[in-house]
Amino acid sequence: MSANLLAGPRWVVVRQHRWPLWAALGLLLVAVGLMLGSRLWADAAVEALRTTGCAVDSPDPRCFQAARDHTDSIWAARHLIEYTALGMMALPLVVGAFMAGPMIAREMETGTYLVAWSQSVSPARWLAAKLSVPLVTVVAGTVLLAQLFHWAWSTGPAHAFPTYWYEPTMYASIGAVPTASAVMGVAVGTLIGLLVRRTVVAMGVTALVTGTILAVLAQTRAHLWPVRTLTGHDIPELPISRVWRVDAGVIGPSGERVSTADCYGDISQLPALCGVRGGKVTHYLDHHPGDHFWPIQLVETGIVLALAALAAVLAFRVLRRHHA
């Protein structure tokens, strides 16, 4: 069955783009190495501090250098996780630009697609092969990276210098969203490559469109699932490592909300600072607890996959219209 999967046009795509595929494998190995290295570096720093008999916050003067070395090592190991997260966040743009330019637009621009079509390969089959190879590659790669990233992030140096699940770079690197976003990049790049038919322009337009979609989703993410609201005169402190604070402020006597985003200062002085006069006020806090992670992820994944499916359908329609 594996031979059939790589037979015909799909095998041609693999052969034609074997060097970018090898490069993708290399980048995957680099990302895996960074995450494993981060974890091993952090573990080594913890073990080195333990062997000295010191603690990070020890007041003993002899522990100062050991604690400092430990902190520096943990901080450096955390940076490796951050660099990997930034790379995963940019992956949909890179994948989309490659699909739009070298894989689709270049063939349309130079006319090499006609060679395949002249060998009993229909336009639809040609495009299906162009889509299937990168889709299999990015799905397999991003699933592996997301799982490994979650392991390295949740058990490694992020404990000492925390990064939180709702931060854009972290959120875009765990769960189902990284894979869905990469799939969308493939579909959007294919559609734009067929529409623009100019390699460099198609790459730029795809990066712009894909980046805009991801930016809009990041801005609206907090509203993809209903928030929980706490109200009262003394709202308890919630651990920021697990709780995503979306909005906070005061509720005036008539029920109007005044957010701290509109008025700055000591929260106890918010009524006066924000112009709330007369009567008693109540504080409020809108937040997403940690168990909202998967509902938000699944809603966003559904939106992204719907956009990917729409782009793929439009790509086949564009191909049919121009080459019917």
N, C-alpha and C positions, 0 to 999 in steps of 0.2 A: 504493500500500500504506500510506503514511503517513496518508492520509485515513481508511482503514479502521481504523487503530490508534486514531484519536481520534474514531471515530464512536460514536453511541449513548450508552450510560451513561458511557463514559470521557470523552467530550466534556463531558457534564454535570458530572462530577467536576472537570474542569479549569476550567470556567466557575465552578462553585460555590466552588472554593478557589483562585481565580486570585491573590488578594492574598497568601495564605501562600506560594504558589509563587513569586511575584515576590520576596517577602521572602527565600525560600530562595536564589534567584538572587543577590540582593544580598549575603547573607552569604557565598555562595561567592566572589563577586568580592572581598569584603573579605579573606577568607582568602588568596586568590591574591595580592592586593596586599601583604599582610603578608609572605608568603614571598618574593615578588620583591623587596620593599623590604628585607628582611633581607639577602638576597644582595647587592643593589646597595650597601647601606650598608656591609657588610663589605668589599666590593671597593674602595669609595672610601677606606675607612680604611687598607687595605693600600697603596693607591697613594699616599695622602698621606704615609704614613711612608716609603715608598720614595723619594719625591722629596726628603726631607730628608737622605737618606744615612745615616739612623740605623737601629738595630735595637732591638727591644723590650727586650733585655737589655744594651744598650750602657752601659758605665760612663762614657761621656762626659757631663759635666754639661749640655752644650747639648742633649743628646737627651732629657733628663728629661721636659720638657713634651710633646715630640712623642710619646714612648712612652706617656705617660699619656693623651694625647688618643686615641691609637690604641687603647689598652686599653679606655677608656670607650666608644668607638664600637663595638668588637667586642662588648663586654658588652651594650650596648643592642640591637645587632642580634640577639644570641643570645636576648634576652628575647622578641623578636617570634616567634621559632621556638617558644619555650616556650608563649606565649599561644595560638598556633595549635594546638599539641599538646593543650593543655587543652581547647580547643574541640572538637577531633576526638574526644577521650576522652569528652566529654559528649554527643556527637551522638546515640548510640543512645537516651539518655534523652529528649532533646528530640524526636526523631522519634517515639518510642513514645508520649510524652505527647500529642503532637499527634494521632496516629492514634486513641488511646483517647478523647480528649476531643472536640475540635472536629469531627473527621471521622466518628466512629462514635457515641459516646455521646450527643452533642447531637442527632443525627438520631433516635436511639431514644427520647430523652427528650421531644422535641417532637413526634414522630410524623411528621416530614416524609418519612421513608423510605417511607411509604404512598403518597405521590404518585408516586414512581418505580415502585412495585410495581403501581399501578393503570394504568400505561401500558405494559402487556405486557412489563415487565422483571421477571424472576423474582428471588426473593431471592438465589439463588446468583450470578446474573449481576450483580446490584447489588453484592454483596460483592466479586466478582472485579474489578469496575471500581474499587471503593474501594481495593483492594490494588494493582492494576497501576500506577496513576498514581504513587503515592508510591514504589513499588518501582523503577520506571524512573528516577525523579528521584534517589533516594538512591544507587542503584548507579552511575549516571553521575557524580554529584557526588563520591562518595567515592573512586571509582577515580581520577578526575582529581586530587583532593586528595592521596591517598596517594602517587601518582607525583611530584607536584610537591613535596610535603613531603620525600620521600626525596632529591630533587635538592637542595633548599635546605639540608637538614640535613647531608647527607653531603659537600657541597662548600663550605659556607658557614662561618659563624662558629663552628660547633661544634668546629672544629679547634683554635681557640685556647683555648676554655673547653669541654672535651669534655662531651658527653652520650652515653650509651651505649645500644646497641640494646636491651638488656634492661631499661632503666628503664621503668616502667609507662606514662608518658606518651609516650615515644618508640615503644615497642613497639606501642601502640594506634593509632599514626598512620601506620605503614608496612606494606607487605605486603598480605595478603588479609584480615587480621582487621578493619580498619576497615569494609570493605564488608560482611562477614558480620555484624558486630555491628549495623550500621545496619539490615540486612535483618531481623535478629532483633527489633530495636526495633519495626519496622513490624508484624511478625506478633504479637508479644506485646501491643502496643497495641491491635490489632484484636480479639484474643480478650478482653482485659479490658474494652474498650469495650462489647462485646456482652454480657458477663456483668454488669457493674456498671450500665450505662445511666444514669449520672449524670456529667455532664461533669467537674466539678472533682474528684470522688472518683476517677473513672476515671484522670484524669491523675496524681493522686498515687499511686495504687496501681501504675500502670504504671512510674512513675519508681522506686518502691521495688523492684518485682520485677526490673526490668531492671538497676538498680544492684546489687542483690544478686547476680544472675547474673554480672555483670562482675567484682564483687569476689571471688567464689569462684574464678572462672577465673584472676584475677590471683594469688591465693594458691596455687593448685595448678599454675600454669604451669610451674614448674621441674621438675615430676614428669611432665609430658606426654611426655617423651622421656628415654630412659636417659642418665644423666650419665656422663662419663668420669672416672676416678679415677686420680690420681697418688699414689704412695706412696714413701716413702724417708725417710732421715734429713735430707736437704737437698733440699727440693722447690724447683725453680727458680721465680723470679718470673715470672708470666704477665702479659702486657699487659692491664690491666683494660678497655681500650677494645674489645677483641675477645673477652675471656673473661668469662663470667658465673660468678663464684664462688658455688656453692650451699652448700657446707658444708666445713669444715676442722676438724682436730683431731688426736688421737693414737689409735693402736691399741695397746692394752696387750698384755702377754705372753700372755694367754689369748684374744686376738682381739677383746676388747670395744672398741667405739669410744667415745671421749669427745670430744664436739664443743666447739669454741671458743664455741659459742652457750651452753653450759652453764657454762663456766669462762672467766674473763677474766684476761688478764695476758700477760706475755711468753711467746711460743710455746715458747721453749726451756725454760720453767719449767712447762709444762702438765702433765707427768706428776705433779709434786708438788702443783700447784694443784688438780688434778682427782681426786686420791686414787688415782692409779695407782701401785702399789707393786711393787717387785721386778722384775727382768728388764729386758730392753731394750724400748723402745717405738719405734714407727714413726709418722711423720707421714703424714697423708693429706689430699688435696684433691679434693673432688667439684666438677666444673665443667662448664659447657656452652661449648664453643668457638664461634667465629663461624659455622662451617658447620652448627651445630644450629639456626640461626635459622629456616630454611625448614621443616625437619621439625616444629619446635614450632608454627610458624604454621599449617601445614597440618592438624595434629591439632586445634588449637584451632578453626580455621575449620570443620572437619568437625563438631565438637561444637556450635558455635554454629548452623550451618546445620541440623543435625538438630533442635535446639530450635526453630528458626524454622519448620521444616516441621511439627513436632508442633503448635505453636501455631496454624498456619494450618489444619491438618486439624481441630483441635478447634473453631476458629472456625466453620467451615462446618457442623460437627455441631451446635453450639449454635444456629446460625441455623435449621437444619433442624428441630431439636427444638421450638423455640419457635414456628415459623411453618410447620409442616407442613400 
